[in-house]
Amino acid sequence: MLNYNPLIILGLTTTVLVSAPLAVHAESRIYREIGGKESIRFDPNALTVLESLGLSLGGGESTTEPDPGFTYGLALLPPSSDPNVLGTDFQFRYDPETKVYIPLGEIERFSGRVVFNVDTSKLDLPSQSVDFNGFAIDFDSGFNFYVESNGLRLFDVESSGSPTFDLNTNTWTLQNIDLIASQEFSDLLVAAGASTPIAGLKLGEAQGERAFIDVVATQVPEPGSTLAILTAASAALAIGKRRNRSTL
């Protein structure tokens, strides 16, 4: 979910079984995320490209232990009832029988930071370093997940897999997440003098882990009420196809 999730890093199933009898008493439940983390690492080749444009990785701050093989660990901020305190309020629906996972809205937020040093002879930016923090994972109307930092859409999130759920411990994990340079990040660098756009460049990889609680349980509709299932299936299939496309 950098899910979302970083870091938000989330995934949808690429197979939805809508041909099964709709009267089966399977349960689709709504869950709310309460904890977790994103583990990230940058691609060495991508770092070389960024350095040629005027950005070099200066370091970062982990707020949780990253998984083995990863450089930084970003802790998911817990939900907050205080409007003055930022927190995660992300909910999703999951059916263990059909494996359909659908995000329902709100944002995953993470603590931690990554700093890039600026070569002012190549880039005209306000300071000699760029501090990316305030990470959040959100998705747009097309169910495209992305990572933003302080209002900038930094990475587009791509994954060919789906979260692996453990409903005994109420946790899920998602591996093989690609962090792709967004058009907005590329435009920012080009406007500052970068000689080459980087939109679509794979900048790194991530792995997401989440803990959640059960919010509400609902029964699958009877045969006369199939619209909700078909809509969910269409959304899941569309995202699955999009996540299986090739990346740079």
Buried (B, 14 or more C-beta within 10 A) or exposed (E): BBBBBBBBBBBBBBEBEBEEEBEEEBEBBBBBBBBBBBBBBBBEEBBEBBBBBBBBBBEBBBBBEBBEEBBBBBBBBBBEEEEEEBBBBBBBBBBEEBBBBBBEEBBBBBBBBBBBBBBEEBBEBEEEEBBBBBBBBBBEEEBBBBBBBEEBBBBBBBBBBBBEBEEEEBBBBBBEBBBBBBBBBBBBBBEBBBEEBBBEBBBBBBBBBBBBEEEEEEEBBEEEEBEEBEEBBEBBBEBBEBBEEEEE
